[in-house]
Amino acid sequence: MSDYPHGDALIPASFDQHTVILLVRPADAPAFSEDELDRLQEAHLGYLRELARRGVLVANGPLADQIDERLRGISIYALPLQEALELARADPMVRAGRLAIDGARWLTAAGTARFGPGG
C-alpha cells in the first residue's frame, strides 16, 4: 500500500472548473399535447445546439436508468454558475415549466475532464 499516494498527495495541484446544470422534471410540470411536446423538444434541442455552437455548453444529454426519474438530463457549461443558470433558465423547456434546473460548480483535477471529439 505504500506505493499509493496519501495525505496532501491525494489533492490535485490545480483544478478545472465547470458548471453542471441538472434538468429535473418538476412534480407540477404542466401537461402538453404530443404536438406541443414535439415543438418544445425541437426548440429545446435547437437552443442547446446554439449554446454549444457558441462554445458555452461543452456537453449535454439525457439521463437513462436513473434512480430518480425526475432527473432528465445534464448540461455542462464553461461558464460561472450564475451565467450558466441564466442561460439554462432561458431554455424553452424550462420557460414552459416542463423542466426545472439545479446547478453547481464542478471542480475536476486539471486536465482530467474531456468533452467533445477526442475527449
HUCOR-V532471 format. One record per helix or strand. SS is the DSSP state (helix for helix, strand for strand). FROM is the first residue (numbers start at 1). TO is the last residue. If there is no record, write none. Layout:
# HUCOR-V532471
ss from to
SS FROM TO
SS FROM TO
This chain:
# HUCOR-V532471
ss from to
helix 7 10
strand 15 24
helix 34 53
strand 57 62
strand 71 77
helix 81 89
helix 92 95
strand 100 109
